[in-house]
Amino acid sequence: TPDNVVLALVYRVEHENYAEILDLDKDKCDLIPPKVYGILDGWIRESLPEFINNVLSLAPGPERDEAKRVLKHRMDTLVDKNLKRTLYSVCRSLKILN
């Protein structure tokens, strides 16, 4: 989905060596729809990649279980329904909700 493409770009920019420069006069750039912008803005503001990384970086055990509880609590307290749905989808695809 377009939401996941945007989140993949955020991941690449945050976690990989992303040193490209966009020239808006030559490079093709599309405007982000308001709904996707809202999800992206919330994704960054709520530090959701950090919560997910905490779960994924820990070995199975009590610490990872606690990180999952924290992530689930964060997801349950999100107000934006689109952001909540996107986070749920990402967590489900990563198999970290169980």
C-alpha positions in Angstrom: 0.0 0.0 0.0 1.1 3.6 -0.4 1.3 3.9 3.4 3.8 1.1 3.6 6.0 2.6 0.8 6.2 5.8 2.8 7.2 3.9 6.0 9.8 1.9 4.1 11.3 5.2 2.9 11.4 6.5 6.5 13.1 3.2 7.6 15.7 3.6 4.8 16.4 7.2 5.7 16.7 6.5 9.5 18.6 3.2 9.3 20.6 3.1 6.1 23.2 5.3 4.5 20.9 7.7 2.7 22.9 10.5 1.3 21.0 11.3 -1.9 20.0 14.9 -2.7 16.6 15.6 -4.4 16.6 18.3 -7.0 12.9 19.3 -7.3 13.6 20.8 -10.7 14.8 17.5 -12.3 13.7 14.7 -9.9 10.1 13.4 -10.0 8.4 14.1 -6.7 4.8 13.5 -5.9 2.8 15.3 -3.2 1.9 13.1 -0.3 -1.8 12.9 0.3 -3.0 14.5 3.6 -4.0 11.1 5.0 -0.6 9.6 4.3 1.1 12.8 5.6 -0.8 12.5 8.8 0.3 8.9 9.2 3.9 9.7 8.5 3.8 12.7 10.8 2.3 10.6 13.6 4.7 7.7 12.9 7.7 10.1 13.5 6.2 12.1 16.4 5.2 9.0 18.3 8.6 7.4 17.9 7.0 4.2 16.7 10.1 2.9 14.9 11.8 2.9 18.3 9.0 0.9 19.9 9.1 -1.7 17.1 12.9 -1.8 17.1 12.9 -2.5 20.9 10.8 -5.6 20.3 12.7 -6.8 17.2 16.2 -6.3 18.7 15.6 -8.3 21.9 16.0 -12.1 22.2 12.9 -14.0 23.1 12.3 -13.7 26.9 10.9 -11.4 29.6 12.5 -8.2 28.2 11.1 -8.8 24.8 7.7 -9.6 26.3 7.8 -6.3 28.2 8.8 -4.4 25.0 5.7 -6.0 23.3 3.5 -4.9 26.1 4.8 -1.4 25.9 4.3 -1.4 22.1 0.7 -2.8 22.4 -0.1 -0.1 25.1 1.3 2.6 22.8 -0.8 1.3 20.0 -3.9 1.1 22.2 -3.5 4.7 23.3 -3.1 6.2 19.8 -5.9 8.6 18.9 -5.5 8.7 15.1 -7.4 5.7 13.7 -5.4 5.6 10.5 -2.1 5.6 12.4 -3.4 2.9 14.7 -4.5 0.8 11.8 -1.1 1.2 10.0 0.8 0.3 13.2 -1.4 -2.7 13.7 -0.8 -3.8 10.1 3.0 -3.4 10.4 3.1 -5.3 13.7 1.0 -8.0 12.3 3.2 -8.4 9.2 6.3 -8.5 11.5 4.5 -11.1 13.7 5.2 -9.2 16.9 1.7 -9.0 18.2 1.4 -12.5 19.7 
